[in-house]
Amino acid sequence: MQLYARLSRIPFLHRYSYKFLFVSFIGIHIPLLGVTSCLFFFPEAGFTALQITFLVLAFTLVSTTVTLYLINKLTKPIVVVKDALEEYLTTQTIPDLPGHYRDEAGLLMLDVQHTIITVDKLLTEKKDTIGLLAHELRGPSNSVLSIVNLLRKEKDNREIQQYCDHINHLLSTQLELMTGMLSILQHEEAGLLGARKSEVRLGEIVQAAVNDLEGNLMRKGIAVELQFAEDLKVLVDKPSFRQVLYNLISNSIKFSHPGGLITINALLGEADDQVIVTVADEGIGFRPTYAEELFERFTHRRRWGTNNEPTNGIGLYLCRQVMRRHGGTISGSSQGEGKGSIFTLTLPDPAGSIHQAPAAYGLAAR
């Protein structure tokens, strides 16, 4: 890499091919320069035509050898990339390829380094997912089998009802976990394809998400208040953005006390270049220092809902992945335990949004 690094410091050799041409150009002219130097510095030697011929052949042999050696040295970046890939495939060792060169070979090393890191991260996440599934699904399944065996011997209807409720709880937890795992796989694949965005009214997506959760709202007697302009539009991939809103509202219901209030607000940013959506509740909240940890994959800050609703710690992680693909952000805030929480989404403002003051309207489920 030393020859490549030295030639990279020469400004006019900013292309990888230029380095080969430069070395070849010097090599071609070595015989001419060598013979000319001999005739100039040793005129008294009286070289014959045969001697000059031998000099040309000798200098040509030397220049060819040196040129081929240097060209072989210039291929070192390609060899380094090949070795890095082979080492990763055999030992899963992440290489440390240089990333400061800006010619084609340098960009290749940079891209390979980034690709290996990305692939290694995905493989690690897949292993984590498989490990979590193996752990989380095996335990409840064994519990259900044990309860079924007890049910076969139980005669008391009240005990049977308790066993059935416990089975229902275990299976609900498993179903939520499997749904989350499938969502991860679906959204990661969608990330490779890119979001299929279209301009839609925000109210339609919010209302659809609220309607999907109507049963949850009614069971806990929670009201939803919507505060945004009826014609406010956003540029999103409708299914995935709807899932983001569904997750946030579902979390607000889960962590709200019966009879609580959830407020969904949307407005244009100060510079009118983005739409800001907030989902606020009056629930159990969280410590301000936990705000970023909530978005980690399988976060250890996951908690049970106020009615012991299960959670798997991946919903907010998925929401952040979707928002990033939309060119937006998601963040959470809370004043502390028992003081509710606010989750904020930002999206680029699409051309044609209706710029008007929010109109408040409510949806009660009590």
PERAZI-V133444 format. One record per pair of residues at least 6 apart in sequence whose C-alpha atoms are under 8 Angstrom apart, sorted by the first residue. I is the first residue (numbers start at 1). J is the second residue. Records with the same first field share a line. If there is no record, write none. Layout:
I=J / J
//
This chain:
1=73 / 74 / 76 / 77
3=70 / 73 / 74
4=73 / 74 / 76 / 77
7=13 / 19
8=14 / 101
13=19 / 22
14=102 / 103
15=103 / 104
16=103 / 104 / 105
19=74
20=71 / 74
23=67 / 70 / 71
24=67
27=63 / 64 / 66 / 67
28=63 / 64
30=59 / 60 / 63
31=56 / 57 / 58 / 59 / 60 / 63
32=56
34=56 / 59
35=52 / 55 / 56 / 59
39=47
77=105 / 106 / 109
78=105
81=97 / 109 / 112
84=94 / 95
85=116
87=93
88=94 / 95 / 116
92=120
94=116 / 117
95=113
96=113
97=109 / 110 / 113
98=106 / 109 / 110
99=106 / 107 / 109 / 110
100=106
101=107
129=181
136=174
137=174
140=170 / 171 / 174
144=167 / 170
147=163 / 167
151=160 / 163
154=160
173=310 / 311
176=311 / 312
177=311 / 312
180=312 / 314 / 315
183=318
184=318
187=318 / 321 / 322
191=325
194=325
195=236 / 237 / 325 / 326
196=236 / 237
197=235 / 236 / 237 / 238
198=235 / 236 / 237 / 238
199=233 / 234 / 235 / 236 / 350
200=233 / 234 / 235 / 236 / 238
201=230 / 231 / 232 / 233 / 234
202=230 / 231 / 232 / 233 / 234
203=228 / 230 / 231 / 232
205=238 / 242
206=242 / 245
208=242
209=242 / 243 / 245 / 246 / 249
210=246 / 249
212=246
213=246 / 250
214=365
216=253
217=223 / 253 / 365 / 366
218=365 / 366
220=253 / 257 / 258 / 259 / 366
221=258 / 259 / 260 / 365 / 366
222=253 / 258 / 259 / 260 / 261 / 262 / 364 / 365 / 366
223=259 / 260 / 261 / 262 / 362 / 363 / 364 / 365 / 366
224=261 / 262 / 263 / 264 / 362 / 363 / 364 / 365
225=261 / 262 / 263 / 264 / 360 / 361 / 362 / 363 / 364
226=263 / 264 / 265 / 360 / 361 / 362 / 363
227=263 / 264 / 265 / 266 / 358 / 359 / 360 / 361 / 362
228=265 / 266 / 267 / 357 / 358 / 359 / 360
229=266 / 267 / 354 / 356 / 357 / 358 / 359 / 360
230=358 / 359
231=353 / 354
232=353 / 354 / 355
233=350 / 352 / 353 / 354
234=275 / 347 / 348 / 349 / 350 / 353
235=347 / 348 / 349 / 350
236=326
237=326
240=322
241=322 / 323
243=319
244=318 / 319 / 322
247=315 / 316 / 319
248=279 / 316 / 343
249=262 / 279
252=262 / 279 / 280 / 281 / 283
253=262
254=305 / 306 / 307 / 309
255=283 / 284 / 285 / 304 / 305 / 306
256=281 / 282 / 283 / 284 / 305 / 306 / 340
257=282 / 283 / 284 / 306
259=366
260=281 / 282 / 283
261=281 / 282
262=279 / 280 / 281 / 282
263=278 / 279 / 280 / 281
264=277 / 278 / 279 / 280
265=277 / 278 / 279
266=275 / 276 / 277 / 278 / 358
267=275 / 276 / 277 / 357 / 358
268=274 / 275 / 276 / 349 / 355
269=275 / 276
272=349
273=348 / 349
274=346 / 347 / 348 / 349 / 350
275=346 / 347 / 348 / 349
276=344 / 345 / 346 / 347
277=344 / 345 / 346
278=342 / 343 / 344 / 345
279=342 / 343 / 344
280=340 / 341 / 342 / 343
281=340 / 341 / 342
282=338 / 339 / 340 / 341
283=338 / 339 / 340 / 341
284=306 / 337 / 338 / 339 / 340 / 341
285=334 / 335 / 336 / 337 / 338 / 339 / 340 / 341
286=334 / 335 / 336 / 337 / 338 / 339 / 340 / 341
287=334 / 335 / 336 / 337
288=333 / 334 / 335 / 336
290=301
291=331 / 332 / 333 / 334
292=331 / 332
293=299 / 301
294=301 / 302 / 313 / 316 / 317
295=314 / 316 / 317 / 320
296=313 / 314 / 316 / 317
297=313 / 314 / 317
298=312 / 313 / 314 / 317
299=313 / 314
300=313
301=313
302=311 / 312 / 313
303=310 / 311
304=310 / 311
305=311
319=330
320=329 / 330
323=329 / 330 / 345 / 347
326=347
327=347 / 348
328=345 / 346 / 347 / 348
329=344 / 345 / 346 / 347
330=343 / 344 / 345 / 346
331=343 / 344 / 345
332=341 / 342 / 343 / 344
333=341 / 342 / 343
334=340 / 341 / 342
335=341
//
